[in-house]
Structures are given as structure tokens and as C-alpha cells.
Amino acid sequence: MAAAMLVVTLLHAAPGLGVPAPAFMRAGASASNTPKSVVAQDLAGKAVNPFDAATGKPVVFIFVRTDCPISNRYAPTIKALSQKYAGAAEMMLVYPDKAETSANIKKHLQEYGYKIAALQDPQHALVKLGRVEITPEVAVFNGKRELIYHGRIDNWYKEFGQARSAPTTHELDDAIQAALNSNHPAPASVSGVGCYISDLR
């Protein structure tokens, strides 16, 4: 049924930005109809499945907005974690704002030096799947495609406009470790501090 198909729009990185296409868009990759699949669409209209990015590897969606000051301040943290887990986990930025344009997102990727794949989610399919409400928040799925954590990246922000000098907990890092190692406990899901995702229903 169409209602069961979770449709997102994949932002295909513009040439020269240095942002690689995720694995499910590279040669030999294709969409699948496996259970728990998420159907996506690239800018060329090709149906793809974000979870095909890596069989057996964790998938991490990081929800951001181009105009959210807190999610923008997390860019160095996001980039550091994407480098730390390169090859071990498939990490993707997700832009859920329905009014966001591909041109603005490409500019944002370049401005903040992101080198990871980006997705658009105007229908909030991934938002609902990941149970997020704020940018920045994350959704971490293990190799079995089970959601093991959703919420803040860390506890850097106490509330909007009030940040610690440095975070003392690191939920996203811990969640990826848990996804990679079943003996590592996943952190409890904690809501983030930032910008509410508009038009949530």
C-alpha cells in the first residue's frame, strides 16, 4: 500500500562539493522490497532505499536545518563523528523542512564543509521513523534495522541559548558504539534542544 511506503527525496550532491553519494546510489546498488525498507527518491526520480547503504552496518540519520543555529554549531561534532565511524556506519544528514530547497542545502553543505550524504525528508517519513521532533536530533539503527536510539547528540545545550562549556555526555557516540557492539548498552533516548521541526503531524 502507498501508505506503507516511506518516501523521501535524496539530495544528490552537486559536482565540486566533495560530498559523496551514499552507498545505495553507487554502482551496483538498487532499491529493495525487503521488510522495513524505506523507499527514497533521488533528484533524478530514481527509487532508492536508504537502508541499502550498508547491509549489516548501523545507519545514522542526523536531522538538521540550514537556519537552526544550534544544529549549525554541531557541525564540527557531526563531522568528527562521521570521520570516526567512516566505513563502520552509514551516516546521513536529513533536512526535514518542507520549504527547504536543494540549492540552499547544497550551499549549506559547502559552507559547513560536510562530506557526508544528505537527504531531504519533506513528507517527514524519516522524521516519523526516527521519532524525532527537534533539529539537531538523531536516529540510530543497528545492523538489524532496529531503532536503538533517538534524541540529542550530547548534552552540550541545557536549553535554547544556554550551553555548557563542553558536553559531559555523548549519546550519539555511545549509540553508535552500541549499534556496533551488542554488549555495549544503548543510551536512554533524550530529547534534544534546538529548533522544532515544522508541520509535524
C-alpha positions in Angstrom: 0.0 0.0 0.0 1.2 3.5 -0.8 0.7 4.5 2.9 3.3 1.9 3.8 5.9 3.3 1.5 8.0 5.9 3.3 9.0 8.3 0.7 11.9 10.7 1.0 13.9 12.8 -1.6 17.6 12.2 -1.7 19.7 15.2 -2.2 22.2 14.2 -4.9 25.4 16.1 -4.1 26.4 18.8 -6.6 29.6 18.3 -8.5 32.5 20.0 -6.9 31.1 19.9 -3.4 33.1 16.9 -2.4 30.0 15.2 -0.9 29.8 11.6 -1.9 26.6 9.9 -2.9 25.6 7.3 -0.3 26.3 3.7 -1.0 22.8 3.0 -2.2 23.3 5.4 -5.1 26.7 4.0 -6.2 27.2 1.5 -9.0 25.6 -1.9 -8.3 23.2 -0.7 -5.6 19.5 -0.8 -6.0 16.3 -0.4 -4.1 14.8 -3.5 -2.4 11.4 -4.6 -1.2 12.7 -6.2 2.0 10.7 -5.7 5.2 11.2 -2.5 7.0 12.5 -0.9 3.8 12.3 2.8 3.2 11.7 3.9 -0.3 13.6 7.1 -1.3 13.8 9.1 -4.4 16.9 10.9 -5.8 16.7 14.2 -7.8 16.6 12.2 -11.0 13.5 10.4 -9.8 15.2 7.0 -9.2 13.7 4.9 -6.4 16.3 4.0 -3.8 16.4 2.6 -0.3 18.5 4.4 2.3 18.9 1.2 4.3 20.6 -0.4 1.3 23.6 1.9 2.2 25.3 -0.9 4.1 24.0 -4.4 4.9 24.8 -5.3 8.5 26.1 -1.8 9.3 24.4 0.8 11.5 22.5 3.6 9.8 22.5 7.0 11.4 20.2 9.8 10.4 21.2 13.3 11.7 18.3 15.8 11.4 19.4 19.4 10.7 18.1 22.7 9.3 20.1 25.2 7.4 18.7 28.0 9.6 18.9 26.4 13.0 21.8 28.0 15.0 22.2 25.1 17.3 22.3 22.4 14.6 24.8 24.6 12.8 27.0 24.8 15.9 27.1 21.0 16.0 28.7 20.8 12.5 32.3 20.2 13.9 30.9 17.4 16.2 28.9 15.8 13.3 31.9 15.9 11.0 34.2 14.4 13.7 31.9 11.5 14.3 31.4 10.9 10.6 35.2 10.6 10.2 35.5 8.5 13.3 32.9 5.9 12.1 33.7 6.2 8.3 33.3 2.7 6.9 31.7 1.3 10.1 28.4 3.1 10.0 26.4 4.9 7.3 25.7 8.5 8.5 23.4 10.8 6.6 22.2 14.4 7.2 18.4 14.7 6.9 16.8 18.1 6.1 13.1 17.8 7.1 12.0 21.3 6.4 9.3 21.2 3.7 10.2 24.7 2.5 13.9 23.9 2.1 15.3 24.0 -1.4 18.0 21.7 -2.8 20.1 24.8 -3.7 20.1 26.1 -0.1 21.0 22.6 1.2 23.9 22.3 -1.3 25.1 25.8 -0.2 24.8 24.7 3.5 26.8 21.5 2.9 29.6 23.6 1.3 29.5 26.3 3.9 29.9 23.9 6.8 32.3 21.6 5.0 30.1 18.5 5.2 31.5 15.4 3.4 28.6 13.0 4.1 25.5 12.3 2.2 22.4 14.4 2.6 18.7 13.6 2.4 15.5 15.7 2.0 12.5 14.5 4.0 9.7 16.9 3.2 7.0 14.3 3.9 8.6 13.5 7.3 8.9 9.8 6.6 12.3 9.6 8.3 11.2 12.0 11.0 8.4 9.6 11.9 10.6 6.5 11.6 13.3 8.1 13.8 10.8 9.5 16.3 12.4 13.0 16.3 10.9 16.4 16.8 13.9 18.7 17.0 16.9 19.7 15.0 19.5 18.6 15.8 18.4 15.2 16.8 19.5 11.8 15.6 18.1 8.3 14.9 20.4 5.4 15.2 19.5 2.0 13.7 21.6 -1.2 14.3 22.5 -3.7 11.6 19.1 -5.4 12.0 17.4 -2.0 11.1 16.2 -1.7 14.7 15.9 1.8 16.1 18.1 1.7 19.2 18.4 5.4 20.0 16.7 8.7 19.1 17.3 12.1 20.5 20.1 14.6 21.2 23.7 14.3 20.1 25.0 15.1 23.5 24.2 17.3 26.5 26.1 20.4 25.3 22.9 22.5 25.5 21.0 22.7 28.7 18.2 24.8 26.9 17.9 27.0 24.0 20.6 29.8 24.3 22.3 28.1 27.3 25.2 25.8 26.6 27.8 24.1 28.8 31.5 24.9 28.1 31.7 21.3 26.9 29.3 18.3 26.8 29.6 15.8 29.6 27.6 13.0 28.0 27.9 11.8 24.4 24.7 10.0 23.5 25.2 9.7 19.7 28.7 8.4 20.1 27.5 5.9 22.7 24.6 4.8 20.5 26.8 4.1 17.5 29.1 2.1 19.8 26.0 0.1 20.9 24.9 -0.4 17.3 28.4 -1.8 16.5 28.7 -3.9 19.7 25.7 -5.6 21.1 27.5 -5.8 24.5 27.6 -2.0 24.7 24.4 -0.7 26.2 22.5 1.9 24.2 21.9 5.2 25.9 18.4 6.2 27.0 16.6 8.4 24.5 16.7 12.0 25.5 15.0 14.9 23.6 17.3 17.5 22.1 17.5 21.2 22.4 17.1 23.2 19.2 14.6 24.1 16.6 11.3 22.3 16.3 10.6 20.6 13.0 7.7 22.5 11.4 4.5 20.9 10.2 4.8 17.8 12.3 1.5 15.8 12.4 
